[in-house]
Amino acid sequence: MDFQQLNSDFGIPRQLEIIPGPGGMPMIKVDNGSARALISLYGGQVLSFQPLEQAEDVLFLSGQSAYTEGKAIRGGIPVCWPWFGPDPKGLQRPNHGFVRNHFWQLTKTEAVSDSETTVSLRFTDRFKQENTWRKPFLLMLDISIGPILRLKLTTCNTGNEPFSITQVFHSYFRVGDIKRVQVLGLEDCDYFDKLDQGIQKTQKGIVTVAREVDRVYVEAYKNLVIVDPVLKRRIHINSPNTSTAVVWNPWLKTSKKMSDLADTDYQRFICVEAGNVAFDLIQVQPGSQFSLQANYSLLPD
Ligand code: TA6
C-alpha cells in the first residue's frame, strides 16, 4: 500500500490522514472540530468515533481483534452484506457476507466544514469470479464524521436481473456495564429469538441484558436509544430505511469460545444493529439502488 500516494490523493491537512494501522492495514484517521474517528479500508469499517467532549469512544473495539485478511475485525461497525447471518444458500460462504472480509476502495474525502468530514468508499463486483455472489453490483459507503456519525450504504444493481439482499450495520457500542444498560424503542415489538430456535416472541417492557441475547426485532422503531448510566450518556440510533433491528451480547460462555474477544469484554459492549433482515428483505431492480442509513449521536444524559 502506497501511503504517500493515498495521502497525496485523499489527505486533508489538519483533518484527515491515511495511516498504517494494526497489521499494516490502511486506516483513515479523522480529527476535526467535532470528533475523532478511525475507519479501516479493510471491511469499510468504522472502528472508532469519539465526539471531542466524550471521555470514551462511542464504539467498542476488541483489543484481541485479528487484523488478518479473511477474518473480520471484531468491533466498530462491520458491514454485513449481501446477507446477514449464515450463508442463506448453505454454500459455506462467510457469516454476514463477504464485504467485511475484503478491502474497499477509497474514492473521495471532503472537509465539508471545520467540524464535518466526509469519506466515500466503494466495493465492486470484482469478486464474482470467486463464486462468492454472482450478481453485478456496485456498493458505496458514505461516511460523515461530525457531531453525528452518519453512514449510508448504497447497493446499486448494475445487471439485468433483480436481486435480493439482507444487510445490517453490525454496530458495537461501548458501555460502562452491560447489566445496567437499557435499550429504548423496542417495547412491544416482536422478535425472533436466535437462542431459542428462532421462536417469535414479544418484547415486554424495555430491553435489558442479564444473559446472552441474540434477537432480531421486526417492525422495530426507527429511533432507538441506548441508556448508559455508568458512562452517563445516551446513544441515539436513527435508521430511516429499516424495519428490523438486532440486539446481541454474547455473555461469558460464548465470549470464552471467541478467540478475538477477551472473556470479560461482553460487560463493556452491546450490539444494537440497524438493518434489513428477516421479512425486511430488499429487492433491488436492475438499474436501481437502495440505501441503508444510520445516524449515531449522543443525547444529553
Ligand atoms: O448480530 C448478531 C450475530 O449474528 C450473532 O448471532 C453473533 O454470532 C454475532 O452476530 C457475531 O457474528 P460473527 O460472525 O461476527 O462472529
Boltz pocket constraint, residues with backbone or C-beta under 6 A from the ligand:
constraints:
  - pocket:
      binder: B
      contacts: [[A, 72], [A, 85], [A, 95], [A, 96], [A, 170], [A, 194], [A, 214], [A, 246], [A, 247], [A, 248], [A, 271], [A, 273]]
      max_distance: 6.0
